[in-house]
């Protein structure tokens, strides 16, 4: 029997149509184009249905409520399909992929997020190969986790970043090899196709959480950080230098210490795309440890942010969140 794949079309460039104002989303345009494209109807392809969201969402407008909607959509159709493809805009695709990975526990079916840089109906579109591959891989190489497929590579969703604004190789996974590569042959790399016993899918809700992000730069003032923590924030992501270093400014460090004492979780991730945070390596990193700043290791910004949303949404207290942020929950960090 053919596998059945559920496609959640949330929006994004892949389904847009050319207009006098540029590319715009048009109801039914993508679904109709796919029906008329012979490649999608070939015998080798799985059966699939497309559920088009109304209204279609520009990924720049994605919010935690949209992550919840997508997750509930998959949950509601989970027992009726063999795999899931989420069509999504590229700008926040890595955030959604990360969020979904934390929201779902006991996944025994693939969830693949994909999209394109050029609309599917346009000449030279990368959308056709991305969607064809995502459907084929979901049916024939079912890796039971949330993945992001782009430019012939399937990445772990919570390890992905958007690395290039206008190239077909828009996404990268700097601290982990791809799960799979679709060249002349489809080759498993870090992914595993395992026929696990069916477990009951568990979906945890994510609700909007006040999380701040501070990008350190030479000469950053303690006052700027102080103003951020005056807001009702529950957590702060510190984008530090190198392996987790920050200026040894006594006022800045005192400000971070005060924030920790107030119960604000402070997570240290590097501005570098590759490598991991090691706050014990230099005095400038060790000073952060003494302020109760915790390591984010090699997590991406997207993973750290969505993981904080996930943990804070579960009602964990300060110490539980600090502990779980440093644990590998869904393959998001190598630790």
Number of C-alpha atoms within 10 A of each C-alpha: 5 12 16 19 24 24 22 20 25 23 26 27 23 28 31 22 18 13 9 6 6 8 14 16 21 14 17 10 14 21 15 10 12 17 11 10 12 8 14 19 14 10 9 11 19 22 19 21 13 16 14 17 13 10 11 17 17 18 20 12 10 18 14 19 13 16 21 20 13 19 21 16 14 22 14 10 13 17 12 10 17 21 29 26 27 27 27 28 27 25 19 19 27 29 28 29 30 30 28 28 27 26 22 19 17 15 20 21 25 22 29 29 30 28 31 26 21 22 24 25 20 15 8 10 16 21 25 22 17 23 25 14 22 32 26 19 22 25 24 15 19 22 27 21 23 28 33 32 29 28 22 18 25 32 28 30 32 31 27 30 26 17 14 11 12 9 11 16 16 17 23 24 23 18 18 18 17 23 21 23 21 17 10 6 7 14 14 16 12 14 21 14 13 12 11 11 8 10 10 11 15 12 18 18 20 25 15 12 19 13 22 18 16 15 13 18 12 8 8 14 13 16 12 12 21 17 10 16 22 9 11 12 16 21 26 25 23 25 22 22 21 19 25 28 25 25 19 14 15 11 14 19 19 14 20 26 19 16 25 20 12 12 14 22 25 26 24 31 29 28 19 17 18 16 15 22 25 20 23 15 12 13 14 18 25 18 20 24 17 12 18 19 25 22 25 28 25 27 31 28 26 23 27 25 22 25 27 28 24 25 22 22 15 14 10 13 12 16 11 12 20 23 10 14 22 16 16 12 13 18 17 25 22 12 11
